[in-house]
Amino acid sequence: QVHLEESGGGLVQPGGSLRLSCAASGGVGSIYIMGWYRQAPGKQRELVATITAGGSITYADTAKGRFTISRDSAKDNRNNTAYLQLNALKPEDTAVYYCKITIRGYDYWGPGTQVTVSS
């Protein structure tokens, strides 16, 4: 059973930075897509960025130039970690950030981590 756990959220002032981590465990394998999504109060969940096992990356327009996704893969492909570096944060970036991994067509989600940007 694949398990995801996010960490690294918190309260930050506008212009600040945070680094989110997503630890995926339980037999991830060598073919997957990991992604970060976010959901602000009263809004739908939206894509932030994705990264494949091979390293291909996509960003939502709102993330380009400010956010960076990356990942580490364990040699046994059982555990993997994805990161989301958030820079130049704005109040409108306030949301719960979720990690998702897609393996053989199945989606697994983490519980989310709160990011609040406020002075």
Stockholm file with secondary structure:
# STOCKHOLM 1.0

chainA/1-119         QVHLEESGGGLVQPGGSLRLSCAASGGVGSIYIMGWYRQAPGKQRELVATITAGGSITYADTAKGRFTISRDSAKDNRNNTAYLQLNALKPEDTAVYYCKITIRGYDYWGPGTQVTVSS
#=GR chainA/1-119 SS CCEEEEECCEEECTTCCEEEEEEEESCCCSSCEEEEEEECTTSCCEEEEEEETTCCEEECTTTTTTEEEEEEECTTSSCEEEEEEECSCCGGGCEEEEEEEEETTEEEECCCEEEEECC
#=GC SS_cons         CCEEEEECCEEECTTCCEEEEEEEESCCCSSCEEEEEEECTTSCCEEEEEEETTCCEEECTTTTTTEEEEEEECTTSSCEEEEEEECSCCGGGCEEEEEEEEETTEEEECCCEEEEECC
//
